Amino acid sequence: MTSQETPAEATPWRATVLTLFPDMFPGPLGVSLAGRALASGLWALEAHDIRASATDRHRSVDDTPAGGGPGMVLRADVLAAAIDAADVAPGRPRLLMSPRGRPLTQTQVMELAAGPGPLIVCGRFEGIDQRVIEARGLEEVSIGDYVLSGGEIAAMTLIDACVRLLPGVMGKLASGTEESFSEGLLEYPQYTRPQEFEGRQIPEILVSGDHAKVAAWRLAQSEALTAARRPDLWARRAGQKAAPRRTKNTTDG
């Protein structure tokens, strides 16, 4: 980059989506923060139709499961051809939205947002042939312990979580660092005007002007909420705090 170039002239963060329903995109990604950032070139979106890689006149993309069972399975040869046709750079992550994947975390979102952007495969039917997952190095990612009709909504969730962290998308940098999961805690309660609402007041400490006390109150609230609502996160944080420190060698010599 020369001294005259601006960040906007650099290659933007890019999401490449493989789907049977490309018309679903950008969908909600085309409005609000993500939509404004997309229109201004802060990130880019490509939605490719997997059916374009089908080879028969019916544009077939699925077949019955080997070994029997209900539903249909997305064919390895068709999906592999679609992935290859997308021609993504070797360094970009290749993700498959799947309920059997590892849970998406804010840490992974931050890592993805810091990179060039992923290729995302949206599954359908009973799933996709395991051989293409292995052959094309797809990492399975889940957004929760439930099943959707397809991976498109899950892909939008992942993309939105990443896009909001890109430079220039959010108006205030602290917005991305003082929220749920950014420090392994749920976010503290938020308040704004009016001072009184249906007999409920804004906590006095938040209007005291004492920034140190406000920070301490917010931390205490975040810890209490996390312990009550997400014991898994709380246990992980407690484990990190309790990690053994290296002790000084007290032996002679």
Secondary structure, DSSP 8 states (H G I E B T S, - for coil): --TT--GGGS--EEEEEEES-GGG-SGGGGSHHHHHHHHTTSEEEEEEEGGGG--STT---EE--TT--SS-EE-HHHHHHHHHHH---TTS-EEEEEEEEEE--HHHHHHHHTSS--EEEE--TT-B-HHHHHHTT-EEEESSSS--SSSHHHHHHHHHHHHTTSTTTSS-GGGGTSSTTTTSS-------S-SEETTEE--GGGGS--HHHHHHHHHHHHHHHHHHH-HHHHHHHHHHHT--------S--
